[in-house]
């Protein structure tokens, strides 16, 4: 599957639509952040365990629609593939450029909050190096900025700052992942997981 197709599976609006059809009030950005944080901590996360985590996170018993489950499976497989293929093409599942700047900022904060939660949930208690500690501190600061992001005015300076912040988050998540995992350019998890 091409990198662009993989990135399409991480589209915020796509996951938001799933949440609407499933009556889920949680944040799609936070859910994706949690997945990324868990994976970046260095532990393996089998698909079934991820689906159990999603059900707990979203407070649901099961999926009303098969298409919803398929989209969540695809979110997982695309994220894993983008982490592993060495192209550094992973993108956080946050509101895109069409959304208001403040909404993009809020979803970035939610993603960072989810990342920290996922990292913590993984149970990794190893000594963290200074770089990892700094990234996690930065993510905590971004996570704490939700109120500030809500009042973010749309202007070129804020646009530039937010773009740089998204890029920092994106690259930092992949850096943490690559510290614990081998990069494998030929991997494509979308081929390995059946949707049934």
N, C-alpha and C positions, 0 to 999 in steps of 0.2 A: 504494500500500500504506500502511496506517495506521501511525502512529508506534509504536503498541503492537505491531503485527505485526512491524515492523522490529526492535524491541527483543527480541522473542521469538527471533529468529534469533541473538541474541548470548547466549542462555542457556547458562551454564556447563555444566550437566548434559547438555544436548543435544550440545555439542562433546565433552565427556568421554565420552559414549556412543560417539560416532564414533571417538574414540581407542581405546576398548576394543575395538570391533569390528574395527578395523584393526591391533590389536596395537602401538599407538604409546605409548611411555612418556613422551613429552614433556608439558609443561603446557599445557592449553588457554588458560589465562590469559596465559601468556608469549607464545603464538602470536598472540593477539588484540592484546596490547600491542605486539608487533613490527609488526603491520599498522598500528596507530594511529600509532606513532612514525614509520614510513616515510611515511605520508600527511601527518602533521602537519609534516614537515620541508620540505614545499613541492614535492616531486617528484610526478610522475604515476606511478601503478603500474597498468599494464594487467593485466587478469584473468589472462592466461596467465603473465605474470611472477610474479604472486602465487602461482599454483598451483605453479610451479617452486620458489619460495621455501618453500612449505609442504612440498613433497616433501623438500627439503634439511633443513629444520628438523626434520621428523618422521622423517628417515632412511628413507624408503620409495621403492620403485621406481615404484609406481602404486597405484591404489585397488582394494581387493578388491570393494567394494560401490559401485554407482552412487550410492546414497543418501548415502554418505559424502562423495563428491565434491560432490554437490548441496548438502549442508549447509555445506561449506567455501566453495562459491561464494556461497551465501546469506549467510554470515558476512561475506564481502568486500563484497557489494553492499549489504547493510543498513548496514554500518559507513560505507561511502562516502556513502550517502544521508543517514544521520543526521548525518554531518559537514557535508554541504553544504546541508541544508534550512533552516538558520538557526534551528531550534527549540531548539538546545542540549539535545537529548534523548539524545545518545550516552551509553551506560553501558559501563563496563569489563566484560568477560566474566570475572567472578569468582564464587566461590561465593555463593549467595544467603542471605537471612536465615534460612533453615531450617538452614543448616550451623552448626557450632560457630564461635564467634567467632574462635578461633585459626586455623581453616581459612580463614575469610574473610580474615583478616589475611595469611596465607601467600600466598594466591592474589593478593591486592593487591600484595604485594611482587614476586611473579613477573610480574605484569602490568607493573609499573614497570620491572623488569629488561628485559622484552621491548621496552617502549617505547624505552628507551635504545638497545637493540641495533638496532631498526628505524631509529631516527633516525640512528644511525651508519652503518648499511648503505646508507642512501640516498645517501651520498656528498656531502651538502650541506656545503660548506666555507665558505660565506659568513660574513661577520662576524655573530656573534650579538649581538642587543641584550641589555641587562642583564636585562630581564625573562625572556627566553628562557633565558639562562644560569642564572638563579635557579631557574626551573622544572626545568631539567635537573639541577641540583644537588639540589633537593628530591627528584626522582624517584630519583636515585642513593642518597640517604639512605633512602628508603622501600624501595628494592631491597635495601639492606644490612640491613634489619630482619627478614629471614626467620627467623633464630634466635629473636629476641625475640618475633616473632608466634607461633611454635610454642608458647611458654609463656604466651601471653596468657590471663588468667583472664576468665571471663564475669562481668562486672558492669556496672552502668549507666554508670559513668565510662568504662570501656574501650569499651563499645558506642557511647557518644556520640563518643569520640575517633576510633574507626574510621570511623564514619559521616561525620564531618567530613573525615577523610583521603580517603575515597572521593570525596566531593563535590569536594574540592580537585583531586584527580587528574583527575576527569571534566572539570571546567571548564577546567583548565589545558591539557589535551590539545586541547580545542575552541578555546581561545584561540590556541594555537600554529598550529592548522590555519587559522583564519580570518585570521591574519596573512599567509598565503601564497596563499590561495584566495578566490575570490569566493563568497559565499553565494548559493545558487540555490534558493528555496523550492519551485520546481516540479519539481526533479530527482527521479527515482526510478530508480535503477540496476537495481532488480530487474526492470524491464520490458525493459531493454536487453540483458541477457546471457542468451543461451540456455544451457540446462544440458547441451547435447549436445556 
